[in-house]
Amino acid sequence: MPRESKFQSDVIRRLKSEFPGCLVLKNDPTYIQGIPDLSILFENRWATLEVKRSHAEPYRPNQEYYVDLMRSMSYSDFIFPENEERVFDELQVALYHRR
């Protein structure tokens, strides 16, 4: 099982490849407890991702709350190796096709 930091680096690299010109921001977990790890800004759209090293990794306090809240505004989800392809497919729709 990859370390979360390695998987996060791989996700960031893939985001920059699949969404050229996007900005990927690493959020400060000490500022707002539970805020997703990554914010993706692409053209006039945005998304957030909470990175986990596996689907079995427990959620920390408020993580579900903020992912659900941001999902109601744009696109937000938990990403781990087991659902990476689904999340990237959904990001394609959310960031490229939502007008």
Secondary structure, DSSP 8 states (H G I E B T S, - for coil): ---HHHHHHHHHHHHHHHSTT-EEEE--TTTSTT--SEEEEETTEEEEEEE-SSTTS---TTHHHHHHHHHHHSEEEEE-GGGHHHHHHHHHIIIII--
